[in-house]
């Protein structure tokens, strides 16, 4: 929901925020050693590559 609305807000205000919205189970999975592929990070609308570089 939040990542969908972010794209709508970016279009409305002609701004680019690019704030990734991670869900709690995804963060928990990362903490448990799961890969981003297993946690469906590619399915998110906002790019998560920058945050994954910092976390991993």
C-alpha positions as CSV (number, residue, x, y, z in Angstrom):
1,X,0.0,0.0,0.0
2,X,2.6,2.5,1.0
3,X,4.9,1.9,-2.0
4,X,2.0,2.2,-4.4
5,X,0.9,5.6,-2.9
6,X,4.5,6.8,-3.0
7,X,4.6,6.5,-6.7
8,X,1.3,8.3,-7.0
9,X,2.6,11.2,-4.8
10,X,5.8,11.4,-6.8
11,X,3.7,11.9,-10.0
12,X,1.4,14.4,-8.4
13,X,4.2,16.6,-7.1
14,X,6.8,15.9,-9.8
15,X,9.3,14.8,-7.1
16,X,11.3,11.6,-6.7
17,X,11.6,10.3,-3.2
18,X,12.5,6.6,-3.7
19,X,11.9,5.5,-0.1
20,X,11.7,1.7,-0.1
21,X,8.9,0.3,2.0
22,X,10.1,-2.9,3.6
23,X,7.6,-5.1,5.4
24,X,8.4,-6.5,8.9
25,X,8.6,-10.2,7.7
26,X,11.1,-9.1,5.1
27,X,13.3,-7.4,7.7
28,X,13.0,-10.4,10.0
29,X,13.9,-12.7,7.1
30,X,17.0,-10.6,6.4
31,X,18.0,-10.8,10.1
32,X,17.6,-14.6,9.9
33,X,19.9,-14.9,6.9
34,X,17.4,-15.3,4.1
35,X,18.3,-13.8,0.7
36,X,16.4,-10.9,-0.9
37,X,15.3,-13.2,-3.6
38,X,13.6,-15.6,-1.1
39,X,11.9,-12.5,0.5
40,X,10.5,-11.3,-2.9
41,X,12.3,-7.9,-2.8
42,X,12.0,-7.8,-6.6
43,X,8.2,-7.6,-6.2
44,X,8.4,-4.2,-4.4
45,X,7.6,-1.2,-6.5
46,X,10.4,1.0,-5.1
47,X,14.0,0.0,-5.7
48,X,15.6,-1.6,-2.6
49,X,19.2,-2.0,-3.8
50,X,20.6,1.0,-1.9
51,X,19.2,-0.2,1.4
52,X,20.3,-3.8,0.8
53,X,23.8,-2.6,0.2
54,X,23.8,-0.9,3.6
55,X,22.2,-3.8,5.5
56,X,24.1,-6.7,3.9
